[in-house]
Every structure is written in structure tokens, then in C-alpha cells.
Amino acid sequence: MHWFRSASWLRVSLVLAFSIGCEGQPPPQQAVAPPPQQPVEPPVLAPVHIGEDRLRSPLLEGLRQQIENSETAETREVTQPLTKQLAAADEIMSEARTRNRTAIQQANRQVRMGAARQSPNFVLITVDRMGIGDLGCYGQTRWETPALNKLAASGLRFTQCYSGLNPTTSQSALLTADFASAASSGRATGLLPRVLWNAGYKTALIGEWSGDSSPAQQGYEESSGWNAAPGEFPDWALLNGNRITLEGNSQGQRQDSIADFLISEVRSFLRDARGRPNQFFLHVSLRLFDDVAANSWSADHYATRIRQADTTSGRILEAVDEFGLGNRTCIFFIALAGPHPSLNNLMPETQSTADFSHSADGLREGNLRVPFLVSWPGRIPAGSVSEVTAGPWDILPTLAQLAWVSRPLGRVDGRSLVEVLRSNQPLKDRRIVWKSPANGSVLAVREENWKAVRIESANEQLFDLNSDRAEKRNVAAEHDDVLRRLIKN
């Protein structure tokens, strides 16, 4: 027992001394520190869990296991204090590593802020659902959408932009550049806002987001809005994670609509942006169809929601110009999904999917094709139209290139559209795949003129979109080799 005490205390003392010594050492790359007059707080880093009882340091965990395996009734009074001190040392080492990583991140960001002076600001407006035929610039005549028509006229309009199966999968694809992913486990080396933050951008999210994700963990420095459907006149909101009361709507009052709150937050952010030395990435998330499955909708009700999206987008664009940021800001507008499958009966009247078919299974062109507009005055030719296939998964690579991000994104499905934006260059066609969130099986594939659809294993269909945009004629029997290549590969 004397030997055990001496050896264990010696090894623990050495480890603790090493740990505490590491804590006191300056970060190895802290030479370029942020200026004291411009403190920058990095987005919250999500914790890494290695198990409830395991220590983060392999060295300390190995020593802890050795001590516990050697424990007897006689030595317990010695081993228990030892394991507690090992846990304390592990916490010290973990904190030191976090501080070092943050300091390195800050230093790299300061360098990037200087290197990215020629990069534009980014305003990204996303709406949860909108059909390819819902805007006047795409042929809608039953209602007017003047703000988004003006945005299209000032820049580039995509005619073959696809979404994910629903707004949630599209949002994940937007953050990760992955066709089918969860935002917390994409294959990219970072999520969209974190990639831009590392490039020196101020990042903010205004609007609505999923309740199972935190804007701060995704890399947004600032956030305001709701993590649940708030109603048209909410009496609360989340401001950088803290719940606040909206007095104008308290006790049954109805003074400030969702749109009013959003525009107020957008204006506040843009007003402050004028005095910042670095560019910004502002994501405004509009969710207008949260309640679609729970209500009986009419065509007029649907049209009202589309006009709301247009009006709110117009107020955002006006604020960008009002604060003198128009020429330095690249604006993206994209819908995350087409009309909800439950509204299939409204499509003939609203013409929201133009001449594309729309179905309850959510796999037709009318379900998947959505509006996508990009404007950057003086850089993107006004009135441009592109037939390049695109989607939310392409936004991360595109913004990364425009922001001069030097760190590789890793293996991603998305690709940069910068050459399309600048000179409307065609890009080599690529395969787009939609997979079941439940089991990962292929549900649909688009490649060149072909569209393969698998409702179930016994119902596989193939369409030639060049001659059959409405997907009315299944040519699987005539082109079984194409169907096998798309579905099986």
C-alpha cells in the first residue's frame, strides 16, 4: 500500500503540474491579437462529449482507469481523492485548449478581415415555401409581387433551382452544402455562418429557426426572433438567446406584427453595420406556412402569404439602400421548398407551380423547383436568366468563394455559382439526389434531361424533362438502362 500511494501520488503530481503549466502558457499563435477597441466574441463552440464518465484527456483517462482498477477497500480513501484531482486537472486542460483554439481563431479572423476587403456584404432572405410560379418574374399573373420582380430585374434569376424535400432538409443543405444532411453533422468543415465568421464577417440571424438548434452554436454572433411558431402578433421574442417581452403585443394588444419586428431588427443591424470595419452576413428567415397542415386554405389565403413575403422582402431591400449599403451588398432570395403537398388541390387555381406537376408524394418538379434570385449591383448583369441547376446546397460554396475563404470546405455536394453570377457562364451538369430521411434510400434523381422517381420499390418512374416538363409520360420501360444507372448508382 505504501508503494501504491507513492507511485500514484508521484504520477498524479507530475500530470497535474503539467496540466496547470499548460494552462499558463500563452497560445502558440496569439501574435496577431484583436485590437482592444474592437473586441470580437466568437460564436459559442458546441461541447464535445466523450461519454458521461470519461475524461477528455486520454492521458488522464488512462491514469484514472489504472487507479480505479487497482482500488481496494484499503486504498479507497487514497484513490477517491486522486480521481477527483484527475477530473479537476482534466477540466483545466480542457479550458486551456478552448482558450488556445479561440485565440488562434481570433488571430486568423483578424488576418481574414484585412484580406477580404473586396468581398461584398451578404443578405440572404429565405422563405419556407414558395412555388416556381408564385412570383411575377416567373410568370404569375393572379397577384403582384413588385419587390421580388424588381430584385430579379436587377440581377440573376435561376429557372432550375431545386429544394430539399421540405424546409428542414433544405435549411440543413444550405448550412452544410450537403444534399441530405443534419445541420449538426454535415460533411463540410464548417456551417455557413461559422465559415463566414472565420472569414471576418459579422454574422446575424433574424426571423424564425428550428427549436432544436441554437443560432449561436451554428455560428451566428447575433440572433433575434423565435424558435417556435410565434403567431402573427407575438408577445415575446428571443434576443441573442434571451427571452424578451414585446410590450406592444402584451396583454392581448396587437400593435407590432412579426414583419414589423423583423424589419425593426434588420434596420438596427444595418444601421450598426455602416460603422463596422468588416463585412456582414445577414440571414433573414421567413416562415409563412408553418400552419398549412392544420388549416383549410383558400387560393386567396395562399396569395396573401406570398404577398407578405414580397412586402417584407421589399422592406429589407429598401433598408439596405437607405443605409447606403446597396452597392456593396450581394442579396440572395431563395425558397426552401415548394408549395406544401396538402395544397395540391389549389395548384390549378393559383398556378403556383407554373406548368410543372405537383403531387402529394412531394417528388414532382412542381414540389421541388423554387424561386432563386441573386442581385449585386455593378457585378451581376441586370436581367440575367440562368438554366444552370442549382439549390440551397450551392450557397455555402458560393459565399465562401466571394468571401475569399481559403480553408477548403471538404467533400460537399454543393458547388460555387460565382462564374454564373458574374458572367452567366454555363456549368457542367451534375446529379442531384433526394434521399429518404428515414433510411437513406434514393427517392428521386435529376441528371441532365432525366428525372428518376422511386415512390416505392415496385413503382419506379423515369421522365425526359426536355420533352415532358409536366412528367406525364413514364419512359422507364424504354430506357431501363438509364433508370438503373440513376436509381442504383
Buried (B, 14 or more C-beta within 10 A) or exposed (E): EEEBEEEBBEBBEEBBEBBBEBBEEEBEEBEBEBEEEEEBEBBBBEEEEEEEEBBBBEBBBEBBEEBEEEBEEEBEEBBEEBBEBBBEBBBBBBEBBEBBEBBBBBBBBBEBBEBBEEBBBBBBBBBBBBBBBBBBBBEBEBBBBEBBBBBBBBBBBBBBBBBBBBBBBBBBBBBBBBBBBBBBEBEBBBBBBBBBBBBBBBBBBBBBBBEEBBBBBBBBBBBBBBBEEBBEBBBBBBEEEEEEEBEBBEEEEEEBBBBBBBBBBBBBBBEBBEEEEBBBBBBBBBBBBBEBEEEEBEBEEBBEBBBBBBBBBBBBBBBBEEBEBBEBBBBBBBBBBBBBBBBBEBBEEBBBBBEBBBBEBBBBBBBBBBBBBBBBBEEBBEEBEBEBBBBBBBBBBBBBBBBBBEEEBEEBBBBBBBBBBBEBEEBEEEBBBBBEBEEEEBBBBBBEEBBBBBEEEEEBBBBBBEEBBBBEEBBBEEBEEBBBBBBEE
